[in-house]
């Protein structure tokens, strides 16, 4: 790194944070629209899960090669290309007229997001001296976390005043601003010695993750013993095992498992992954509870999620100071414990409860989420050498997105199965009973059409039963995660990796200096 840090580095960080925020709130903005999509696009619960999961599965599958692309061909170039593709996919999504088209658009948005997310973290070593890297990383991690509660609020406002496609339309001006800011403020950096893209490994990763998620989604409807379920789950195990074995044999693998040898990186990544499993499950069930059981509209749902943002803001302000005093292990463990307490409190919800109980545990959810995930990401990325910033960030985000995809699939399946089991369809024709069992929205429709208020009441009670079961399981996972991190993660504060090698001075009469193998700010 040059002896004098780039005076525009904090402005450049704002540009990168804006890019991260656009990608982040789009992960949750769709959740408040799920009931609307179930009605207007006639999407089933399984299709709703794929509208969410198509994004996260592709995101996770492409993250590793995306990190290598940025390291090898330029991180700013990769970042802006991803934003442009994200805008194009958003335009397709807003015009979708069927669940299949929307699932395809969301998959393309996942591809674009995979180009953006690891690059946002990878540019930090080239911009900031070692003493500022934790603060800069924490700011980006905070922007990533802040997008989650902002998404439902923005989505709710748009759905209240416009058609559902506006939740994708809003991305277009934000993407344009992000691209412009990155081109004007962010210097290019790359590592020409990064390994080549491994197409075989990419196919194995994408196929394995897709098969795993599909199998989990189909379990409630088909059962564990169904040949299709067993086949795709077995195929996913084979593909992912082959990916790991291939990576271990290669000298410069796309999936660099050697990065996990550092215990701080390893356990920070584990913590961030487990938080993602828990949170994606919670964000999947809450909007439908607010809308379909409590009767809130889309904007009201977003507003009801805002206490979570308050807890997150407190965490963003306190986490860096707490790390200085008690270390990252303690902060992450405490954050996971607070997260667990909030989920377990939420699991006591009764169908007769109003919003009051949720207003109590949502701020705790935000506080625990912020303390754990912001600290975990910052601690993991501080262990990476600048030359491996892209691939290391890619591995970190891949693990998080795999956790998120599995969280949505597992908790969505748990919700669907427990809902159908608890729903009372006595006296309904077979067709109506089957439709009512697809979702609480469908049950309300059948109840209205048949003049059967008892069915609606049963559907609401069945949904709350499924939701509380999801929150209970998520809370137990958070408890176990807190204990695991407290016992296994190193207590010492990780040291920021050394900055990039100094730029070579150009010879007289020559052009600009070549970009060093490590990095160039």
C-alpha positions, 0 to 999 in steps of 0.5 A: 500500500502506498505510504499515504492512504488514499484521501478518498478512501472513506468516500470510496467506502460509501460507494461500496456500502451503497452497492452492498445495501442494494444487494442486501435489502433485496434479500428481504424486500421480497418477503413482505410480497410473498402473500401478494405473490401467492395471490396474484401469481397463484404461487404455491408454498413450494414456489414461494420458497424457490422465489426466495431460494433461487436467489440464495442458491445461485448466489452461493454457487457462483460466489467462489468463482466470482471471488476469483474473477475479481482477484484476477481481472479487477475488483472494481470491474467485477463489482460494477459488472455485477451491479449492471447485471443486477439492474437488468435482472431486476427489470425482468423481475418487475415484468414477470407474469408467472412464478417460473419467470420470477424464479428465473429473474431471481436466479439471475439477480443471485448471479449478479449479487455473487459478483458484488458481495465478495468484491465489496469486502475484497477492496478494503485491504487495498484502500485502508491501512491495517489500523483502519481495516476493522472499522471499514469492514465493520461499516460494510458488514453493518450496511449488509446487515442493515439491508435486511430490516430495511427491505421489508419497510421499503417493500411494504411502502412500495406494495402499499402505493404501487404494484408488486413489480415496484419492489424490483423497479426500485433497484434500477436508480439505486444500481445506477447511483452505485455504478457511478459512485464506484467508477468515480471513487473506487480505485481498481485492484487485482491479483494477476496470479490468482488461480484460473476459474475451475469450471468443473468445480463450479458445476459441482458446487452449483449442482450440489447446492441446487439438489440439496435445496430442492430435496429439502423443499420436497420432503414435506410433500413427498416424504423422506422415503420418496425416490426423487427426494433420496435421489437428489439428496444423494446426488447433492452429497456426491457432487459436494464431496467431489468438490471438496476432494477436487479442491484438496488435490489442486495446488491453487483451488477455487475452493481454498479450504486452506483458508479454514486452517486459521481458527479465527477465520474458521470459527467466525465463518461458522458463526456467520453461517449459523446466524444466516441459517437462523435469520433466513428462517425467521425472515421467511415466517414473520411477514406472513404472520403479520399479514395473514394472521394479524391482518397487517398490510405490506407497509404495516408489516415493514413498520412492524419489523422496524424495532429490529432495525433499532436493535441493529443500530445499537449493535453497530455502534457498540460492537467495535468498542466491545471487541476492543474491550472483551475480544471478538469471541466474547462479542460473537458469543453474547450476540448469539445468546441474545439472538437465541433469547429473542427467538425462544421468546418469540416461540411462545407466541399464541394465536390470540397474541397481538403485536405486543410480544413481537415488539419486545423480542424483535429489538433483541433479534436485531441486537443479537444479529448485529453483534454476532454477524458484524463482528464475525465478518470483520474478524474473519476478513481481517485474517486474509492477506490482500492477495487472497481477499477476493477468494477469501471473501467469496468463501465467507459469503458462500458459507453464509449464503449456503446457510441462508438457503438451507435455513429457508428450505429447512424452516420453510419445509418445517413450517409447511409440514406442521401447518398441514398437520395442524390444519383442520379440514374436516368436512371439506371436499378433497380439492378444497382441503388440498388447496387449503393445505398449500398455504394460509393465504389459500385457506383464507380464500377457501374459507371466504369462498365457502363461507367457513370462518372456522377454516380461517381460524384453524388456518391461522392457528395452524400457521402460528403453530408452525411459526412457533415451532420454526422459532423454537428450533432456530432458538435452539440452534442459536444456543448451541452456536453460542456455546460452540463459538465460546468453546472453540473460537480463539480469544485473541483479537485477529491481526489485520493482514499486511497491506499490498506490496508497494507499487514498483516505480516505473522506469524512465519513459515507461508507462504506469507501473505493473500491478503487483501480484498481491494487490494494487490500491 
